[in-house]
Amino acid sequence: MTSLGGQFSAKRLGDSPFTIRTEVMGALESRGVLRRMSDMLEMLMKRMDILARLENSTDFHKGDEARFPLDRFQPAAGLMERIQAIAQNVSDIAIKVDQILRNSLLNGKGMEGRRDQCEVPRDPKYPDCAGKVEWMRARWTSDPCYAFFGVDGTECSFLIYLSEVEWFCPPLPWRNHTVAVPSPPPPPRVQILVHIGFLTEESGDVFSPRVLKGGPLGEMVQWADILAALFMLGHSLRVTVSLKELQSHLGVPPGRGNCPLTSPLPFDLIYTDYHGLQQMKQHMGLSFKKYRCRVRVIDTFGTEPAYNHEEYATLRGYRTNWGYWNLQPSQFMTMFPHTPDNSFMGFVSEELNQTEKQLIKANKVSSMAVVYGKEASIWKVQGKEKFLAILNKYMEIHGTVYYETQRPPEVPAFVKNHGLLPQHEFQQLLRKAKLFIGFGFPYEGPAPLEAIANGCVFLQARFNPPHSSLNHEFFRGKPTSREVSSQHPYAEDFIGKPHVWTVDYNNSEEFEAAIKTIMRTEVDPYLPYEYTCEGMLERIHAYIQHQDFCTPSSLPPSPKTKTPAMQSPPSPLALSPNSTHLVWSPSAGWAPQAWPPVASLQVWVSEPQHTCTETCRRHGLVCEPTFFRFLNKEEVFLQLSIACDSTEYEMNHLYPAVAENVRECYLQKEPLLFSCAGHHAKYRRLCPCRDFRQGQVALCRDCL
């Protein structure tokens, strides 16, 4: 008897009709299933082959027919026939799969050849493509994020990445762009991200360790009020104080930050500071440029356009540690309204009701003064002994200087030092005191407003010459050319007497006369509306509703040259009734979608050496940089009766302006350089001014 197993046993197992040739690569899961079926059948056939050999052996039949009848093997023979049929089917399947996989392999090899043979497209719409591919060839392994997006070193992987992840190259024609996979609609963007960069470990966090040792708290006060205001206005907030949290919320791909985000930015707005801005730029790759219009930078001292524009600042020597961001200047938000080029964010001081105000006035001690300065280093000011001795003749002097074990030697013995006080105890001290006196530092903190709100008179030193980056170390490297005439310019300019006195501390007679007058003067507790809770909520809400830095302005800059056929439309500006300045003409017939509304615009010409900020303030107005685009035109000079023998377009933060002695007029070439700051003896500047709401300088009368 010849067994079926004997038929197969003549062949090698590797040549079995149902053995799959594993040298064909691809479709690993399908091959795995067939391979397991093949192994089971092979094992079954081996066992059947052993039984067949036993059947054919002579020893098997000696005297054993009675015990092992041959018909017992009939079912086994039928089973083997069925196994053979199954094996044949599997073999047929294997052959078909083998053909499919070989065709797939040929196609894959063709595709691989195509992937290896991609050529850099020469498309004038993508002029940077070749340079970016060259960079990828040399540097694609420099950041793991490229491999994360599928870059493997081949030319085509470079082009796929540069056309589908980034946008420097055109799409490859052999890529499947016809079948669009439906994606779920993006969720509504109702979140605001708040990333406080200066508190992150990566920034060094120099503030937190000093909080309980008399260090400056102004930035933290402002951040706390921003968070509270955004929450009270009903916005959904995500707050981060670590780089890891920031990366997670933004969807930063793994790597060193050279690649774009993995998904669209889920936030309408991002409030951060300079440290956070740097961290975002480092980790968002090209997405930072795409989404930076949504960023709002909390900037204590302000950033002027000349320092913000990277190319201009580099060419003109406006060196700084913090500038060069090329943002819209209004995206920077300041603690005080230093320069109208930036948005005034502010903070909140406690507002007293009428009963509390009367109680404070009744309990004031006219001979009690509190010194502004919680760190001992502030008391090292040169000449303090002289003016403190004068003050000590008339008033009891109190200090709140931090110390751990013994009294700081910088604090004179006649000063009653309370040490660092909790906020509510400090408030109680201010409610008793008549005078809050500053030594010249820190600049522009919240404490003077708190003192004035609690019924104190604030006395501060006049700086002569004014402090700036040119003559004072503190301002050196900051992105502003502002000249500070006192310790707290806002208190001097926006509040003034009787609540604020600014005197020359080196003039003993002036200083002593001020002390005597202050002691006799009664003042009510006072807080400007813009620093009340309601004022800050009103201001932030207006910014969120109206400030849009992602949509291009509706009025493009004027062309550099005009042909006779390119006639300018009639100017929407007209002389005011008294012919001193220009206003938006009621008969213009159109008004752009602008905020602030153009009806508040007035165009004035500055004197030489005057900034537009100063020029507008002299007329009871505020400089409004968003209006520069409406007066950056040749016809505006004619309307103001300014004769121009020539008109040039240039990058200069002082333009538009006129050099009258040579009858040369200049228009602004770069909109990012429109600036209310800056002056020069050569130029008279064209200044866009607007009105403002009483107690709310950030908003015009019709801005709400």
C-alpha positions as CSV (number, residue, x, y, z in Angstrom):
1,M,0.0,0.0,0.0
2,T,1.3,3.3,-0.9
3,S,0.4,6.1,1.5
4,L,-0.4,9.7,0.7
5,G,2.3,10.5,3.2
6,G,4.7,8.6,1.1
7,Q,3.8,10.6,-2.0
8,F,4.6,13.9,-0.1
9,S,7.6,12.4,1.7
10,A,9.5,12.2,-1.5
11,K,9.6,16.0,-1.6
12,R,11.4,18.4,0.6
13,L,9.2,20.2,3.1
14,G,10.3,23.5,1.5
15,D,8.9,22.2,-1.8
16,S,5.5,21.4,-0.4
17,P,2.6,22.7,-2.7
18,F,1.3,24.7,0.2
19,T,4.6,26.0,1.5
20,I,4.7,29.8,1.0
21,R,7.9,31.3,-0.4
22,T,8.9,33.7,2.3
23,E,11.5,35.5,0.1
24,V,8.6,37.6,-1.3
25,M,8.3,40.6,0.9
26,G,5.3,42.7,1.7
27,A,1.7,42.3,3.2
28,L,3.1,40.8,6.4
29,E,-0.2,40.2,8.1
30,S,-1.7,38.2,5.1
31,R,1.5,36.2,4.8
32,G,1.5,35.5,8.5
33,V,-1.9,33.8,8.3
34,L,-1.0,31.6,5.3
35,R,2.3,30.7,7.0
36,R,0.6,29.5,10.1
37,M,-1.9,27.4,8.0
38,S,1.1,26.0,6.1
39,D,2.9,25.0,9.3
40,M,-0.2,23.2,10.7
41,L,-0.7,21.2,7.5
42,E,3.0,20.3,7.4
43,M,2.8,19.0,10.9
44,L,-0.3,17.0,10.1
45,M,1.2,15.5,7.0
46,K,4.4,14.5,8.8
47,R,2.4,12.6,11.4
48,M,0.4,10.8,8.7
49,D,3.6,10.0,6.9
50,I,4.9,8.2,10.0
51,L,1.7,6.1,10.2
52,A,2.0,5.2,6.5
53,R,5.6,4.0,7.0
54,L,4.4,1.8,9.9
55,E,1.7,0.3,7.7
56,N,4.3,-0.6,5.0
57,S,6.8,-2.2,7.4
58,T,7.0,-6.1,7.6
59,D,7.1,-6.0,11.4
60,F,3.8,-4.3,11.4
61,H,1.8,-7.3,9.9
62,K,3.5,-10.3,11.6
63,G,0.6,-11.9,13.5
64,D,-1.1,-8.7,14.1
65,E,-3.8,-8.7,11.4
66,A,-6.3,-9.8,14.0
67,R,-5.5,-7.0,16.4
68,F,-5.0,-4.3,13.7
69,P,-7.5,-4.9,10.9
70,L,-6.6,-3.0,7.7
71,D,-10.1,-1.3,7.5
72,R,-9.2,0.7,10.5
73,F,-6.9,2.8,8.3
74,Q,-9.6,3.5,5.8
75,P,-10.9,6.6,7.7
76,A,-7.3,7.7,7.9
77,A,-6.9,7.5,4.2
78,G,-10.1,9.6,3.7
79,L,-8.8,12.1,6.1
80,M,-5.5,12.4,4.1
81,E,-7.5,12.9,0.9
82,R,-9.3,15.8,2.5
83,I,-6.1,17.2,3.9
84,Q,-4.6,16.9,0.4
85,A,-7.5,18.9,-1.0
86,I,-7.1,21.6,1.6
87,A,-3.4,21.7,1.0
88,Q,-4.1,22.2,-2.7
89,N,-6.5,25.0,-2.0
90,V,-3.9,26.6,0.3
91,S,-1.3,26.2,-2.4
92,D,-3.6,27.9,-5.0
93,I,-4.1,30.7,-2.5
94,A,-0.4,31.0,-1.9
95,I,0.3,31.2,-5.7
96,K,-2.3,34.0,-6.1
97,V,-1.1,35.9,-3.1
98,D,2.4,35.4,-4.4
99,Q,1.4,37.0,-7.7
100,I,-0.3,39.9,-6.0
101,L,2.6,40.5,-3.7
102,R,5.1,40.3,-6.6
103,N,3.0,42.8,-8.5
104,S,2.9,45.0,-5.4
105,L,6.6,44.6,-5.1
106,L,7.2,45.7,-8.6
107,N,4.9,48.7,-8.1
108,G,6.7,49.4,-4.8
109,K,10.1,49.2,-6.5
110,G,8.8,51.5,-9.1
111,M,7.5,53.9,-6.5
112,E,10.8,53.5,-4.6
113,G,12.6,54.4,-7.8
114,R,10.2,57.3,-8.1
115,R,10.9,58.3,-4.5
116,D,14.6,58.2,-5.2
117,Q,14.4,60.0,-8.5
118,C,12.2,63.0,-7.5
119,E,13.4,66.3,-9.0
120,V,13.1,69.6,-7.4
121,P,10.3,71.5,-9.2
122,R,11.1,74.8,-10.8
123,D,8.0,76.8,-10.0
124,P,8.2,80.6,-9.8
125,K,5.4,80.4,-7.2
126,Y,7.7,78.6,-4.9
127,P,11.0,80.4,-5.2
128,D,12.4,79.0,-1.9
129,C,11.8,75.3,-2.7
130,A,15.3,74.5,-4.1
131,G,17.1,76.2,-1.2
132,K,14.9,74.4,1.4
133,V,15.5,71.0,-0.2
134,E,19.3,71.7,-0.1
135,W,19.0,72.6,3.6
136,M,17.0,69.4,4.2
137,R,19.7,67.3,2.5
138,A,22.3,68.6,4.9
139,R,20.3,69.0,8.1
140,W,17.2,66.7,8.1
141,T,18.7,64.6,10.9
142,S,19.3,67.7,13.0
143,D,15.8,67.4,14.5
144,P,13.8,64.2,15.2
145,C,10.6,66.1,14.2
146,Y,11.5,65.6,10.5
147,A,11.5,61.8,10.9
148,F,8.2,62.2,12.9
149,F,6.6,63.6,9.8
150,G,8.0,60.9,7.5
151,V,11.3,62.3,6.2
152,D,13.7,59.4,5.6
153,G,16.6,61.0,3.6
154,T,15.2,60.5,0.1
155,E,14.6,63.4,-2.2
156,C,10.8,62.7,-2.4
157,S,10.5,62.6,1.4
158,F,12.0,66.1,1.5
159,L,9.6,67.3,-1.2
160,I,6.6,65.7,0.5
161,Y,7.5,67.4,3.8
162,L,8.2,70.7,2.2
163,S,4.9,70.7,0.3
164,E,2.5,69.0,2.7
165,V,3.8,69.8,6.2
166,E,5.5,73.1,5.3
167,W,4.6,75.2,2.2
168,F,7.8,75.9,0.4
169,C,7.3,73.5,-2.5
170,P,4.4,72.6,-4.8
171,P,2.5,69.3,-4.2
172,L,4.0,66.3,-6.0
173,P,1.8,65.2,-9.0
174,W,2.0,61.5,-8.1
175,R,0.8,62.0,-4.6
176,N,-2.9,61.1,-4.2
177,H,-4.6,64.5,-3.9
178,T,-8.0,63.5,-5.4
179,V,-9.4,61.4,-2.5
180,A,-10.0,63.8,0.3
181,V,-10.4,62.0,3.7
182,P,-13.3,63.8,5.4
183,S,-12.2,65.3,8.6
184,P,-14.4,66.2,11.5
185,P,-15.3,69.9,11.8
186,P,-12.8,71.8,14.0
187,P,-14.2,72.4,17.5
188,P,-15.2,76.0,18.1
189,R,-12.2,78.0,19.3
190,V,-13.2,79.5,22.7
191,Q,-10.2,79.2,24.7
192,I,-7.5,81.6,25.7
193,L,-4.1,80.3,26.6
194,V,-2.2,82.2,29.3
195,H,1.5,81.2,29.4
196,I,3.5,83.1,32.1
197,G,7.0,82.6,30.8
198,F,8.9,84.3,33.5
199,L,7.7,81.8,36.0
200,T,9.0,78.8,34.1
201,E,12.0,76.9,35.2
202,E,13.6,77.4,31.8
203,S,13.5,81.2,32.1
204,G,15.4,81.1,35.4
205,D,12.4,82.5,37.4
206,V,14.1,85.3,39.3
207,F,10.9,86.6,40.7
208,S,9.4,83.8,42.8
209,P,12.3,83.5,45.2
210,R,12.1,87.3,45.9
211,V,8.4,87.5,46.5
212,L,8.7,87.0,50.2
213,K,11.8,89.0,50.5
214,G,10.6,92.4,49.4
215,G,11.1,91.8,45.7
216,P,9.1,93.6,43.0
217,L,5.5,92.3,42.7
218,G,4.3,94.6,39.9
219,E,4.4,91.9,37.2
220,M,2.6,89.4,39.4
221,V,-0.1,91.9,40.4
222,Q,-0.8,92.5,36.7
223,W,-0.9,88.8,35.8
224,A,-3.2,88.0,38.7
225,D,-5.6,90.8,37.5
226,I,-5.4,89.7,33.9
227,L,-6.4,86.1,34.8
228,A,-9.2,87.4,37.0
229,A,-10.5,89.8,34.3
230,L,-10.5,87.1,31.6
231,F,-12.3,84.7,33.8
232,M,-14.9,87.2,34.9
233,L,-15.5,88.1,31.2
234,G,-16.5,84.4,30.7
235,H,-13.5,83.1,28.7
236,S,-12.3,79.6,28.9
237,L,-8.7,79.7,30.2
238,R,-5.7,77.3,30.0
239,V,-2.9,78.6,32.3
240,T,0.7,77.2,31.9
241,V,3.8,78.0,33.9
242,S,6.1,75.2,32.5
243,L,7.5,74.5,29.1
244,K,6.2,71.0,29.1
245,E,2.6,72.2,29.6
246,L,3.0,74.8,26.8
247,Q,4.2,72.1,24.3
248,S,1.3,69.9,25.2
249,H,-1.3,72.5,24.8
250,L,0.1,73.8,21.5
251,G,0.6,70.3,19.9
252,V,4.3,70.6,19.4
253,P,5.8,67.6,17.6
254,P,8.7,65.7,19.2
255,G,12.1,67.2,18.6
256,R,13.9,70.5,18.9
257,G,11.2,72.8,17.6
258,N,12.0,73.2,13.9
259,C,8.7,71.7,12.6
260,P,5.2,73.2,12.5
261,L,2.5,72.1,15.0
262,T,0.8,68.8,14.4
263,S,-2.7,70.4,14.3
264,P,-4.3,73.8,14.0
265,L,-3.8,76.1,17.0
266,P,-6.8,75.5,19.4
267,F,-6.6,79.0,20.9
268,D,-8.1,82.3,19.8
269,L,-5.6,84.3,21.9
270,I,-2.4,83.7,23.8
271,Y,-1.3,86.0,26.5
272,T,2.3,85.7,27.4
273,D,5.5,87.7,28.2
274,Y,8.9,88.0,26.5
275,H,10.1,84.8,28.0
276,G,7.1,82.9,26.8
277,L,7.3,84.5,23.4
278,Q,10.8,83.2,23.0
279,Q,9.8,79.8,24.1
280,M,6.9,79.7,21.6
281,K,9.1,80.8,18.8
282,Q,11.7,78.1,19.7
283,H,9.2,75.2,19.8
284,M,6.4,76.2,17.3
285,G,8.7,76.2,14.2
286,L,7.0,77.8,11.2
287,S,3.7,77.8,13.0
288,F,4.9,80.7,15.1
289,K,4.9,82.9,12.1
290,K,1.5,81.7,11.1
291,Y,-0.1,82.2,14.5
292,R,1.8,85.1,16.0
293,C,-1.0,87.4,15.1
294,R,-3.0,85.8,18.0
295,V,-0.3,86.6,20.6
296,R,-0.6,89.4,23.2
297,V,2.6,90.2,25.0
298,I,2.4,91.6,28.5
299,D,5.3,94.1,28.4
300,T,6.0,96.1,31.5
301,F,7.9,99.0,29.9
302,G,6.7,98.9,26.3
303,T,8.3,98.1,22.9
304,E,8.5,100.9,20.4
305,P,8.3,100.2,16.6
306,A,11.9,101.1,15.9
307,Y,13.1,98.3,18.2
308,N,10.4,95.9,17.1
309,H,11.3,95.8,13.4
310,E,14.2,93.5,13.1
311,E,15.8,94.8,9.9
312,Y,15.4,98.4,10.7
313,A,16.6,98.0,14.3
314,T,19.7,96.2,13.0
315,L,20.5,98.7,10.3
316,R,19.9,101.8,12.5
317,G,21.5,100.6,15.7
318,Y,18.4,100.1,17.9
319,R,20.1,97.4,19.8
320,T,18.1,95.7,22.6
321,N,17.8,92.4,24.5
322,W,14.1,92.2,23.9
323,G,13.1,93.5,20.5
324,Y,13.2,92.3,16.9
325,W,9.8,90.5,16.9
326,N,8.2,92.1,13.9
327,L,4.8,92.0,15.7
328,Q,2.2,94.7,15.3
329,P,3.2,97.2,18.1
330,S,-0.3,97.1,19.5
331,Q,0.2,93.4,20.4
332,F,2.5,94.6,23.2
333,M,0.4,95.4,26.3
334,T,1.9,97.6,29.0
335,M,1.3,98.2,32.7
336,F,0.9,102.0,32.2
337,P,0.0,104.0,29.1
338,H,3.7,104.9,28.3
339,T,3.4,105.0,24.6
340,P,0.3,104.8,22.4
341,D,2.2,102.5,20.0
342,N,1.4,99.7,22.5
343,S,-1.9,98.7,24.0
344,F,-2.4,99.8,27.6
345,M,-3.4,96.7,29.7
346,G,-3.0,98.0,33.2
347,F,-4.1,96.3,36.5
348,V,-6.6,96.9,39.3
349,S,-6.2,98.8,42.6
350,E,-8.7,98.5,45.4
351,E,-11.5,101.0,45.1
352,L,-13.1,102.3,48.3
353,N,-16.7,103.1,48.8
354,Q,-17.8,106.5,50.1
355,T,-18.1,105.4,53.7
356,E,-14.5,104.0,53.7
357,K,-13.2,107.2,52.1
358,Q,-14.7,109.3,54.9
359,L,-13.4,107.0,57.6
360,I,-9.9,107.2,56.1
361,K,-10.0,111.0,56.0
362,A,-11.1,111.2,59.6
363,N,-8.2,108.9,60.8
364,K,-5.4,110.4,58.8
365,V,-2.2,111.3,60.7
366,S,-0.9,114.5,59.0
367,S,2.6,113.9,60.4
368,M,3.1,110.3,59.2
369,A,5.1,109.3,56.1
370,V,5.7,105.8,54.6
371,V,8.7,105.2,52.4
372,Y,8.2,103.4,49.0
373,G,10.8,100.6,49.1
374,K,10.8,97.1,50.5
375,E,14.3,96.1,49.6
376,A,17.3,97.5,51.5
377,S,19.1,98.3,48.3
378,I,16.6,101.0,47.4
379,W,17.7,102.9,50.5
380,K,21.2,103.3,49.2
381,V,20.2,106.2,47.1
382,Q,22.8,109.0,47.0
383,G,21.9,112.0,49.1
384,K,19.0,110.4,51.0
385,E,20.4,111.5,54.3
386,K,19.9,115.2,53.4
387,F,16.2,115.0,52.3
388,L,15.3,112.4,54.9
389,A,16.7,114.7,57.6
390,I,14.4,117.4,56.3
391,L,11.4,115.1,56.2
392,N,12.2,113.8,59.8
393,K,11.9,117.4,61.1
394,Y,8.2,117.4,60.2
395,M,7.0,113.8,60.0
396,E,7.4,110.4,61.6
397,I,8.9,108.1,58.9
398,H,7.8,104.5,58.6
399,G,9.4,101.8,56.4
400,T,8.5,98.3,55.4
401,V,12.0,97.0,54.5
402,Y,12.5,93.2,54.6
403,Y,15.0,91.7,57.0
404,E,15.6,88.2,58.4
405,T,17.5,88.6,61.7
406,Q,18.6,92.2,62.2
407,R,17.7,95.7,61.0
408,P,19.2,96.6,57.6
409,P,22.0,99.1,58.1
410,E,20.8,101.2,55.1
411,V,17.7,102.2,57.0
412,P,18.4,105.2,59.3
413,A,17.7,104.8,63.0
414,F,15.0,107.4,63.1
415,V,12.9,105.4,60.6
416,K,10.3,103.0,62.2
417,N,10.7,99.9,60.2
418,H,7.9,97.4,60.3
419,G,9.6,94.8,58.2
420,L,7.8,93.2,55.2
421,L,4.1,93.4,55.9
422,P,1.2,91.3,54.5
423,Q,-0.9,93.2,52.0
424,H,-3.8,94.0,54.3
425,E,-1.5,95.3,57.0
426,F,0.3,97.5,54.5
427,Q,-3.0,98.9,53.4
428,Q,-3.8,99.8,57.0
429,L,-0.5,101.6,57.2
430,L,-1.3,103.6,54.1
431,R,-4.7,104.5,55.4
432,K,-3.2,106.2,58.4
433,A,-0.3,107.9,56.6
434,K,-0.4,111.4,55.0
435,L,2.6,111.0,52.7
436,F,4.0,108.1,50.6
437,I,7.5,109.1,49.4
438,G,9.6,107.5,46.7
439,F,13.4,107.4,46.4
440,G,13.4,107.2,42.6
441,F,13.2,103.4,42.3
442,P,11.4,101.1,41.5
443,Y,10.1,102.7,38.4
444,E,6.4,102.7,37.6
445,G,5.1,100.1,40.1
446,P,1.5,99.7,41.4
447,A,2.3,100.9,45.0
448,P,1.9,104.7,44.4
449,L,-1.6,104.1,42.9
450,E,-2.5,102.0,46.0
451,A,-1.2,104.8,48.3
452,I,-3.2,107.5,46.4
453,A,-6.3,105.3,46.5
454,N,-5.9,105.1,50.3
455,G,-5.7,108.9,50.7
456,C,-1.9,109.5,50.7
457,V,-0.1,112.2,48.8
458,F,2.7,110.7,46.6
459,L,6.0,112.6,46.7
460,Q,8.6,111.7,44.1
461,A,11.9,113.0,42.7
462,R,12.2,114.9,39.4
463,F,14.9,113.5,37.2
464,N,17.1,116.1,35.5
465,P,18.2,115.1,33.0
466,P,15.4,112.5,32.4
467,H,16.5,108.8,32.7
468,S,16.7,106.8,29.5
469,S,18.7,104.0,27.8
470,L,21.3,106.7,27.0
471,N,22.2,107.6,30.5
472,H,20.8,105.0,32.9
473,E,21.8,101.4,33.3
474,F,18.3,100.2,34.2
475,F,16.9,101.2,30.8
476,R,19.8,100.1,28.8
477,G,18.8,97.2,26.5
478,K,15.1,97.8,26.9
479,P,13.2,98.3,23.6
480,T,12.3,101.9,24.2
481,S,13.8,105.4,23.8
482,R,11.4,106.8,26.3
483,E,12.7,109.5,28.6
484,V,11.5,109.2,32.2
485,S,11.2,112.5,34.0
486,S,10.3,111.0,37.4
487,Q,9.9,107.7,39.2
488,H,6.3,107.4,38.2
489,P,5.5,109.3,35.0
490,Y,1.9,108.2,34.9
491,A,1.2,109.6,38.4
492,E,3.0,112.8,37.3
493,D,1.2,113.3,34.0
494,F,-2.2,111.7,34.5
495,I,-2.9,112.5,38.1
496,G,-0.7,115.4,39.3
497,K,-1.4,117.8,42.1
498,P,-2.7,117.7,44.8
499,H,-2.3,113.9,44.9
500,V,1.1,113.8,43.2
501,W,4.1,116.1,43.8
502,T,7.2,115.9,41.7
503,V,10.1,118.0,43.1
504,D,13.9,118.3,42.9
505,Y,15.2,116.4,45.9
506,N,18.6,118.1,45.5
507,N,16.9,121.5,46.1
508,S,16.4,121.6,49.9
509,E,14.2,124.7,49.8
510,E,11.9,123.2,47.2
511,F,11.7,119.9,49.0
512,E,11.0,121.5,52.4
513,A,8.3,123.8,51.0
514,A,6.6,120.8,49.4
515,I,6.5,118.9,52.7
516,K,5.0,121.9,54.5
517,T,2.3,122.3,51.8
518,I,1.4,118.7,51.7
519,M,0.9,118.6,55.5
520,R,-1.7,121.4,55.2
521,T,-3.4,120.0,52.1
522,E,-6.4,117.7,52.5
523,V,-7.0,115.2,49.7
524,D,-9.6,112.6,49.1
525,P,-8.7,109.0,48.3
526,Y,-8.5,108.9,44.5
527,L,-8.2,106.1,41.9
528,P,-8.3,106.7,38.1
529,Y,-11.2,104.9,36.5
530,E,-8.9,102.9,34.2
531,Y,-7.4,101.2,37.3
532,T,-10.7,100.2,38.8
533,C,-12.1,96.7,38.3
534,E,-14.8,98.1,36.0
535,G,-12.3,100.1,34.0
536,M,-10.0,97.1,33.4
537,L,-12.9,94.8,32.4
538,E,-14.2,97.4,30.0
539,R,-10.7,97.8,28.4
540,I,-9.9,94.1,28.0
541,H,-13.3,93.4,26.6
542,A,-12.9,96.1,24.0
543,Y,-9.5,94.7,23.0
544,I,-10.8,91.2,22.6
545,Q,-13.8,92.3,20.6
546,H,-12.1,94.7,18.3
547,Q,-8.4,94.1,18.0
548,D,-7.7,91.9,15.0
549,F,-4.1,91.5,13.9
550,C,-4.7,88.5,11.7
551,T,-6.8,90.3,9.0
552,P,-5.0,92.7,6.6
553,S,-6.1,96.3,6.9
554,S,-8.7,97.4,4.5
555,L,-6.7,100.2,3.1
556,P,-3.3,99.2,1.5
557,P,-0.4,101.6,1.5
558,S,-0.2,104.1,-1.4
559,P,1.9,102.9,-4.3
560,K,5.5,104.2,-4.6
561,T,4.9,105.7,-8.1
562,K,1.7,106.5,-10.0
563,T,1.1,106.6,-13.7
564,P,-1.2,109.3,-15.1
565,A,-3.9,106.7,-15.3
566,M,-3.6,105.9,-11.6
567,Q,-5.5,108.8,-10.2
568,S,-5.9,108.9,-6.4
569,P,-9.4,109.0,-5.1
570,P,-10.5,112.2,-3.4
571,S,-9.0,112.4,0.1
572,P,-11.5,111.5,2.9
573,L,-9.7,114.1,5.1
574,A,-10.7,117.8,5.2
575,L,-9.5,120.9,7.0
576,S,-11.1,121.5,10.3
577,P,-13.4,124.7,10.7
578,N,-10.5,126.6,12.2
579,S,-8.1,125.4,9.5
580,T,-5.5,124.2,12.0
581,H,-5.7,120.4,11.4
582,L,-7.4,117.7,9.3
583,V,-10.4,115.6,10.3
584,W,-12.4,112.9,8.6
585,S,-14.7,114.6,6.2
586,P,-18.4,114.0,6.9
587,S,-18.9,114.2,3.1
588,A,-16.3,111.6,2.4
589,G,-19.1,109.2,1.5
590,W,-17.3,106.1,3.0
591,A,-15.7,105.0,6.2
592,P,-13.4,101.9,6.5
593,Q,-14.1,99.2,9.0
594,A,-11.6,100.6,11.5
595,W,-11.2,100.5,15.2
596,P,-11.0,103.1,16.7
597,P,-13.6,104.6,14.4
598,V,-12.2,107.1,11.9
599,A,-14.6,109.8,13.1
600,S,-12.3,110.3,16.1
601,L,-9.3,111.1,13.8
602,Q,-7.5,114.4,13.8
603,V,-4.2,115.1,11.9
604,W,-1.8,117.6,13.5
605,V,1.7,118.6,12.5
606,S,4.3,118.4,15.2
607,E,7.0,121.0,16.0
608,P,10.6,119.9,15.4
609,Q,12.0,117.8,18.3
610,H,8.4,116.8,19.3
611,T,7.1,113.3,19.2
612,C,3.6,112.6,18.0
613,T,2.7,111.5,21.6
614,E,3.6,115.0,22.8
615,T,1.9,116.7,19.9
616,C,-1.4,115.0,20.4
617,R,-1.3,115.5,24.2
618,R,-0.8,119.2,23.8
619,H,-4.1,119.3,22.0
620,G,-5.9,117.2,24.7
621,L,-5.7,114.1,22.5
622,V,-4.0,110.7,22.3
623,C,-1.8,109.6,19.4
624,E,-3.4,106.7,17.5
625,P,-1.0,104.7,15.4
626,T,-3.7,102.7,13.6
627,F,-4.6,105.9,11.8
628,F,-1.2,106.5,10.2
629,R,-2.3,104.6,7.1
630,F,-4.9,107.2,6.4
631,L,-2.5,110.1,6.3
632,N,0.5,108.4,4.7
633,K,-0.3,110.1,1.4
634,E,1.1,112.9,-0.7
635,E,-2.2,114.8,-0.9
636,V,-2.2,115.1,2.9
637,F,0.8,117.4,2.7
638,L,-1.0,119.6,0.2
639,Q,-4.1,119.7,2.3
640,L,-2.0,121.0,5.2
641,S,-0.4,123.6,2.9
642,I,3.0,122.0,3.1
643,A,5.1,122.5,0.0
644,C,7.0,119.5,-1.2
645,D,9.7,119.8,-3.9
646,S,10.1,116.1,-3.6
647,T,8.4,113.1,-2.0
648,E,10.2,109.9,-1.1
649,Y,9.1,106.6,0.4
650,E,11.6,105.3,3.0
651,M,11.8,103.1,6.1
652,N,11.9,105.5,9.0
653,H,10.0,105.4,12.3
654,L,9.6,109.2,12.1
655,Y,7.7,109.2,8.8
656,P,5.5,110.6,7.4
657,A,7.2,113.9,8.0
658,V,8.5,117.0,6.3
659,A,11.9,118.7,6.3
660,E,10.7,122.2,5.8
661,N,14.0,123.9,5.4
662,V,14.6,121.9,2.2
663,R,11.0,121.3,1.3
664,E,11.4,117.6,1.2
665,C,8.5,115.3,2.2
666,Y,8.8,111.7,3.3
667,L,6.2,108.9,3.4
668,Q,6.5,105.6,5.3
669,K,7.5,102.5,3.3
670,E,7.1,100.0,6.1
671,P,3.7,100.0,8.0
672,L,5.3,98.2,11.0
673,L,7.3,101.4,11.6
674,F,4.4,103.7,12.1
675,S,5.3,105.2,15.5
676,C,4.0,107.8,17.9
677,A,7.4,107.8,19.5
678,G,10.6,109.5,18.2
679,H,11.6,113.0,17.2
680,H,14.3,114.8,15.3
681,A,15.3,118.5,14.9
682,K,15.1,118.2,11.2
683,Y,11.5,116.9,10.9
684,R,8.0,118.1,11.6
685,R,5.9,114.9,11.8
686,L,2.4,114.2,10.6
687,C,0.6,112.9,13.7
688,P,-2.7,111.0,13.9
689,C,-4.6,111.9,17.1
690,R,-7.9,110.9,18.6
691,D,-10.1,111.8,21.5
692,F,-10.5,109.5,24.6
693,R,-13.0,108.6,27.2
694,Q,-12.8,110.4,30.5
695,G,-10.6,108.3,32.8
696,Q,-10.0,105.6,30.1
697,V,-7.2,106.8,27.8
698,A,-7.1,103.5,25.9
699,L,-10.5,104.0,24.4
700,C,-12.0,106.7,22.2
701,R,-15.4,108.2,23.0
702,D,-17.1,106.1,20.4
703,C,-15.0,102.9,20.9
704,L,-17.6,101.0,22.9
